[in-house]
Every structure is written in C-alpha cells, then in structure tokens.
Amino acid sequence: MSPLTEIEAAIDKLPRRELWQLKASLDRRCEADWDAQIEEDARPGGSLDKLAREALAEFEAGRCKPLP
C-alpha cells in the first residue's frame, strides 16, 4: 500500500470535526505553497520573465491580434 493510499484510508476514518480541521490545515498549506510558487516565478529570471520575453517578441513581430 502506498503512503498516499494509507493517508486516504486514515482520512476516511476521521470524525467529521477532525476531517474539517485537516481540510483547513491543508487549505492553508496549499495557499502558502501557491504564494511561494508565484513569488518564485515573479523573481528576476523566473518563469514569468521567459513568458514576458516571448509575448513581447510575438507582439514586436506583429503576430498579435487586437482584442475585440
């Protein structure tokens, strides 16, 4: 049995109150992880820099259409 399967089985046995406490904890953790990922991507040299360069190159090459 994989660790994830074991965790899911343990979650299935939780009383409702503990299940909702776990959900709140996981929500906070996921939100913090998402915020950290956005900060990393937005740093100089992050993935947003590459996307911005590609978008500007497309625009400068005339390959963009105006929005309706």
A tleap script that builds the chain and sets N, CA, C and O, in Angstrom:
source leaprc.protein.ff14SB
mol = sequence {
  NMET SER PRO LEU THR GLU ILE GLU ALA ALA
  ILE ASP LYS LEU PRO ARG ARG GLU LEU TRP
  GLN LEU LYS ALA SER LEU ASP ARG ARG CYS
  GLU ALA ASP TRP ASP ALA GLN ILE GLU GLU
  ASP ALA ARG PRO GLY GLY SER LEU ASP LYS
  LEU ALA ARG GLU ALA LEU ALA GLU PHE GLU
  ALA GLY ARG CYS LYS PRO LEU CPRO
}
set mol.1.N position { 0.855 -1.181 0.000 }
set mol.1.CA position { 0.000 0.000 0.000 }
set mol.1.C position { 0.899 1.242 0.000 }
set mol.1.O position { 1.842 1.330 0.787 }
set mol.2.N position { 0.609 2.180 -0.867 }
set mol.2.CA position { 1.413 3.394 -0.961 }
set mol.2.C position { 1.092 4.332 0.207 }
set mol.2.O position { 0.015 4.246 0.798 }
set mol.3.N position { 2.028 5.226 0.537 }
set mol.3.CA position { 1.750 6.179 1.614 }
set mol.3.C position { 0.472 6.992 1.367 }
set mol.3.O position { -0.286 7.260 2.300 }
set mol.4.N position { 0.238 7.379 0.121 }
set mol.4.CA position { -0.960 8.151 -0.176 }
set mol.4.C position { -2.222 7.339 0.093 }
set mol.4.O position { -3.189 7.855 0.654 }
set mol.5.N position { -2.214 6.083 -0.304 }
set mol.5.CA position { -3.358 5.207 -0.053 }
set mol.5.C position { -3.585 5.046 1.444 }
set mol.5.O position { -4.726 5.037 1.905 }
set mol.6.N position { -2.494 4.919 2.209 }
set mol.6.CA position { -2.609 4.807 3.659 }
set mol.6.C position { -3.203 6.077 4.269 }
set mol.6.O position { -4.053 6.011 5.157 }
set mol.7.N position { -2.752 7.219 3.789 }
set mol.7.CA position { -3.270 8.501 4.283 }
set mol.7.C position { -4.755 8.625 3.963 }
set mol.7.O position { -5.550 9.019 4.816 }
set mol.8.N position { -5.123 8.287 2.728 }
set mol.8.CA position { -6.534 8.373 2.344 }
set mol.8.C position { -7.399 7.452 3.205 }
set mol.8.O position { -8.507 7.822 3.593 }
set mol.9.N position { -6.891 6.252 3.503 }
set mol.9.CA position { -7.642 5.325 4.351 }
set mol.9.C position { -7.800 5.889 5.759 }
set mol.9.O position { -8.862 5.750 6.367 }
set mol.10.N position { -6.756 6.521 6.279 }
set mol.10.CA position { -6.831 7.130 7.611 }
set mol.10.C position { -7.815 8.303 7.609 }
set mol.10.O position { -8.561 8.491 8.570 }
set mol.11.N position { -7.813 9.084 6.538 }
set mol.11.CA position { -8.745 10.213 6.433 }
set mol.11.C position { -10.182 9.719 6.437 }
set mol.11.O position { -11.052 10.337 7.051 }
set mol.12.N position { -10.433 8.617 5.761 }
set mol.12.CA position { -11.785 8.046 5.717 }
set mol.12.C position { -12.302 7.697 7.113 }
set mol.12.O position { -13.513 7.654 7.329 }
set mol.13.N position { -11.407 7.450 8.050 }
set mol.13.CA position { -11.797 7.064 9.403 }
set mol.13.C position { -11.944 8.251 10.361 }
set mol.13.O position { -12.376 8.076 11.500 }
set mol.14.N position { -11.590 9.438 9.911 }
set mol.14.CA position { -11.648 10.608 10.790 }
set mol.14.C position { -13.084 10.997 11.115 }
set mol.14.O position { -13.971 10.907 10.265 }
set mol.15.N position { -13.304 11.428 12.349 }
set mol.15.CA position { -14.607 12.024 12.653 }
set mol.15.C position { -14.762 13.323 11.856 }
set mol.15.O position { -13.770 13.941 11.469 }
set mol.16.N position { -15.997 13.728 11.616 }
set mol.16.CA position { -16.279 14.898 10.788 }
set mol.16.C position { -15.480 16.129 11.238 }
set mol.16.O position { -14.884 16.816 10.409 }
set mol.17.N position { -15.466 16.407 12.537 }
set mol.17.CA position { -14.771 17.612 13.023 }
set mol.17.C position { -13.287 17.574 12.674 }
set mol.17.O position { -12.731 18.579 12.229 }
set mol.18.N position { -12.640 16.426 12.871 }
set mol.18.CA position { -11.219 16.312 12.547 }
set mol.18.C position { -10.984 16.374 11.040 }
set mol.18.O position { -9.960 16.891 10.592 }
set mol.19.N position { -11.910 15.858 10.273 }
set mol.19.CA position { -11.803 15.956 8.814 }
set mol.19.C position { -11.786 17.420 8.387 }
set mol.19.O position { -10.964 17.817 7.561 }
set mol.20.N position { -12.685 18.219 8.942 }
set mol.20.CA position { -12.737 19.630 8.578 }
set mol.20.C position { -11.524 20.384 9.097 }
set mol.20.O position { -11.085 21.345 8.465 }
set mol.21.N position { -10.976 19.976 10.225 }
set mol.21.CA position { -9.732 20.589 10.719 }
set mol.21.C position { -8.578 20.271 9.778 }
set mol.21.O position { -7.753 21.133 9.474 }
set mol.22.N position { -8.531 19.037 9.325 }
set mol.22.CA position { -7.497 18.640 8.370 }
set mol.22.C position { -7.636 19.425 7.072 }
set mol.22.O position { -6.645 19.896 6.513 }
set mol.23.N position { -8.861 19.562 6.599 }
set mol.23.CA position { -9.096 20.322 5.358 }
set mol.23.C position { -8.607 21.753 5.500 }
set mol.23.O position { -7.954 22.278 4.598 }
set mol.24.N position { -8.916 22.391 6.625 }
set mol.24.CA position { -8.482 23.775 6.843 }
set mol.24.C position { -6.961 23.863 6.860 }
set mol.24.O position { -6.376 24.794 6.306 }
set mol.25.N position { -6.333 22.892 7.495 }
set mol.25.CA position { -4.870 22.868 7.550 }
set mol.25.C position { -4.271 22.689 6.153 }
set mol.25.O position { -3.317 23.375 5.787 }
set mol.26.N position { -4.835 21.767 5.384 }
set mol.26.CA position { -4.341 21.545 4.020 }
set mol.26.C position { -4.590 22.760 3.130 }
set mol.26.O position { -3.755 23.100 2.292 }
set mol.27.N position { -5.735 23.413 3.313 }
set mol.27.CA position { -6.011 24.634 2.545 }
set mol.27.C position { -4.947 25.685 2.815 }
set mol.27.O position { -4.431 26.307 1.887 }
set mol.28.N position { -4.612 25.885 4.107 }
set mol.28.CA position { -3.582 26.882 4.446 }
set mol.28.C position { -2.240 26.501 3.831 }
set mol.28.O position { -1.523 27.355 3.310 }
set mol.29.N position { -1.906 25.224 3.894 }
set mol.29.CA position { -0.626 24.771 3.346 }
set mol.29.C position { -0.582 24.967 1.834 }
set mol.29.O position { 0.418 25.446 1.298 }
set mol.30.N position { -1.654 24.601 1.149 }
set mol.30.CA position { -1.699 24.750 -0.313 }
set mol.30.C position { -1.636 26.218 -0.722 }
set mol.30.O position { -0.964 26.568 -1.691 }
set mol.31.N position { -2.340 27.075 0.021 }
set mol.31.CA position { -2.311 28.506 -0.292 }
set mol.31.C position { -0.912 29.075 -0.095 }
set mol.31.O position { -0.454 29.878 -0.908 }
set mol.32.N position { -0.223 28.669 0.979 }
set mol.32.CA position { 1.140 29.143 1.224 }
set mol.32.C position { 2.080 28.644 0.128 }
set mol.32.O position { 2.950 29.387 -0.326 }
set mol.33.N position { 1.913 27.407 -0.293 }
set mol.33.CA position { 2.742 26.858 -1.364 }
set mol.33.C position { 2.498 27.598 -2.676 }
set mol.33.O position { 3.439 27.901 -3.410 }
set mol.34.N position { 1.229 27.887 -2.965 }
set mol.34.CA position { 0.877 28.620 -4.184 }
set mol.34.C position { 1.500 30.013 -4.161 }
set mol.34.O position { 2.057 30.463 -5.163 }
set mol.35.N position { 1.407 30.700 -3.015 }
set mol.35.CA position { 2.008 32.030 -2.889 }
set mol.35.C position { 3.513 31.972 -3.112 }
set mol.35.O position { 4.078 32.829 -3.792 }
set mol.36.N position { 4.164 30.960 -2.537 }
set mol.36.CA position { 5.613 30.815 -2.710 }
set mol.36.C position { 5.964 30.566 -4.179 }
set mol.36.O position { 6.963 31.086 -4.677 }
set mol.37.N position { 5.146 29.774 -4.869 }
set mol.37.CA position { 5.403 29.497 -6.288 }
set mol.37.C position { 5.264 30.769 -7.116 }
set mol.37.O position { 6.075 31.020 -8.008 }
set mol.38.N position { 4.249 31.566 -6.830 }
set mol.38.CA position { 4.062 32.819 -7.561 }
set mol.38.C position { 5.244 33.751 -7.323 }
set mol.38.O position { 5.751 34.367 -8.260 }
set mol.39.N position { 5.684 33.855 -6.063 }
set mol.39.CA position { 6.837 34.709 -5.763 }
set mol.39.C position { 8.079 34.239 -6.507 }
set mol.39.O position { 8.833 35.052 -7.041 }
set mol.40.N position { 8.288 32.935 -6.542 }
set mol.40.CA position { 9.442 32.379 -7.258 }
set mol.40.C position { 9.353 32.688 -8.749 }
set mol.40.O position { 10.345 33.089 -9.358 }
set mol.41.N position { 8.194 32.507 -9.330 }
set mol.41.CA position { 8.013 32.766 -10.753 }
set mol.41.C position { 8.186 34.239 -11.095 }
set mol.41.O position { 8.624 34.575 -12.196 }
set mol.42.N position { 7.845 35.117 -10.160 }
set mol.42.CA position { 7.899 36.556 -10.418 }
set mol.42.C position { 9.294 37.150 -10.187 }
set mol.42.O position { 9.547 38.288 -10.581 }
set mol.43.N position { 10.184 36.410 -9.568 }
set mol.43.CA position { 11.544 36.915 -9.332 }
set mol.43.C position { 12.266 37.081 -10.662 }
set mol.43.O position { 11.947 36.402 -11.638 }
set mol.44.N position { 13.251 37.994 -10.698 }
set mol.44.CA position { 14.052 38.125 -11.914 }
set mol.44.C position { 14.651 36.768 -12.297 }
set mol.44.O position { 15.235 36.073 -11.466 }
set mol.45.N position { 14.494 36.414 -13.552 }
set mol.45.CA position { 14.975 35.136 -14.042 }
set mol.45.C position { 13.977 34.010 -13.844 }
set mol.45.O position { 14.232 32.876 -14.250 }
set mol.46.N position { 12.833 34.312 -13.218 }
set mol.46.CA position { 11.798 33.301 -13.004 }
set mol.46.C position { 11.051 33.015 -14.291 }
set mol.46.O position { 11.322 33.619 -15.329 }
set mol.47.N position { 10.115 32.094 -14.216 }
set mol.47.CA position { 9.416 31.664 -15.431 }
set mol.47.C position { 8.575 32.781 -16.054 }
set mol.47.O position { 8.326 32.758 -17.260 }
set mol.48.N position { 8.133 33.757 -15.257 }
set mol.48.CA position { 7.357 34.854 -15.845 }
set mol.48.C position { 8.212 35.735 -16.747 }
set mol.48.O position { 7.704 36.316 -17.707 }
set mol.49.N position { 9.509 35.840 -16.447 }
set mol.49.CA position { 10.401 36.604 -17.328 }
set mol.49.C position { 10.429 35.986 -18.723 }
set mol.49.O position { 10.338 36.694 -19.726 }
set mol.50.N position { 10.555 34.671 -18.778 }
set mol.50.CA position { 10.598 33.981 -20.077 }
set mol.50.C position { 9.283 34.194 -20.835 }
set mol.50.O position { 9.294 34.473 -22.034 }
set mol.51.N position { 8.162 34.064 -20.141 }
set mol.51.CA position { 6.865 34.261 -20.793 }
set mol.51.C position { 6.709 35.699 -21.284 }
set mol.51.O position { 6.170 35.930 -22.366 }
set mol.52.N position { 7.170 36.650 -20.506 }
set mol.52.CA position { 7.077 38.052 -20.910 }
set mol.52.C position { 7.928 38.313 -22.150 }
set mol.52.O position { 7.497 39.006 -23.071 }
set mol.53.N position { 9.140 37.753 -22.168 }
set mol.53.CA position { 10.007 37.923 -23.348 }
set mol.53.C position { 9.357 37.322 -24.592 }
set mol.53.O position { 9.394 37.921 -25.666 }
set mol.54.N position { 8.764 36.144 -24.446 }
set mol.54.CA position { 8.103 35.507 -25.587 }
set mol.54.C position { 6.914 36.338 -26.070 }
set mol.54.O position { 6.715 36.494 -27.275 }
set mol.55.N position { 6.134 36.864 -25.147 }
set mol.55.CA position { 4.972 37.667 -25.527 }
set mol.55.C position { 5.408 38.949 -26.226 }
set mol.55.O position { 4.813 39.344 -27.229 }
set mol.56.N position { 6.436 39.595 -25.706 }
set mol.56.CA position { 6.936 40.819 -26.348 }
set mol.56.C position { 7.483 40.525 -27.737 }
set mol.56.O position { 7.277 41.310 -28.663 }
set mol.57.N position { 8.177 39.406 -27.890 }
set mol.57.CA position { 8.706 39.044 -29.208 }
set mol.57.C position { 7.569 38.811 -30.191 }
set mol.57.O position { 7.655 39.243 -31.341 }
set mol.58.N position { 6.514 38.143 -29.766 }
set mol.58.CA position { 5.345 37.925 -30.625 }
set mol.58.C position { 4.714 39.261 -31.012 }
set mol.58.O position { 4.350 39.467 -32.170 }
set mol.59.N position { 4.584 40.163 -30.049 }
set mol.59.CA position { 3.989 41.466 -30.316 }
set mol.59.C position { 4.851 42.259 -31.301 }
set mol.59.O position { 4.343 42.813 -32.277 }
set mol.60.N position { 6.150 42.306 -31.035 }
set mol.60.CA position { 7.059 43.070 -31.890 }
set mol.60.C position { 7.138 42.490 -33.304 }
set mol.60.O position { 7.414 43.220 -34.256 }
set mol.61.N position { 6.901 41.202 -33.446 }
set mol.61.CA position { 6.918 40.564 -34.758 }
set mol.61.C position { 5.581 40.728 -35.476 }
set mol.61.O position { 5.425 40.264 -36.606 }
set mol.62.N position { 4.618 41.383 -34.829 }
set mol.62.CA position { 3.337 41.631 -35.473 }
set mol.62.C position { 2.415 40.417 -35.491 }
set mol.62.O position { 1.502 40.348 -36.313 }
set mol.63.N position { 2.642 39.463 -34.600 }
set mol.63.CA position { 1.824 38.256 -34.601 }
set mol.63.C position { 0.724 38.285 -33.532 }
set mol.63.O position { 0.266 37.240 -33.072 }
set mol.64.N position { 0.316 39.474 -33.152 }
set mol.64.CA position { -0.745 39.599 -32.152 }
set mol.64.C position { -1.990 40.206 -32.797 }
set mol.64.O position { -1.899 41.008 -33.725 }
set mol.65.N position { -3.128 39.815 -32.296 }
set mol.65.CA position { -4.399 40.367 -32.785 }
set mol.65.C position { -4.995 41.243 -31.695 }
set mol.65.O position { -4.878 40.926 -30.512 }
set mol.66.N position { -5.626 42.329 -32.077 }
set mol.66.CA position { -6.285 43.156 -31.053 }
set mol.66.C position { -7.461 42.408 -30.433 }
set mol.66.O position { -8.131 41.615 -31.095 }
set mol.67.N position { -7.693 42.672 -29.174 }
set mol.67.CA position { -8.838 42.085 -28.509 }
set mol.67.C position { -10.126 42.739 -29.016 }
set mol.67.O position { -10.137 43.932 -29.318 }
set mol.68.N position { -11.205 41.966 -29.110 }
set mol.68.CA position { -12.467 42.548 -29.609 }
set mol.68.C position { -13.039 43.538 -28.617 }
set mol.68.O position { -14.092 44.124 -28.866 }
savepdb mol mol.pdb
quit
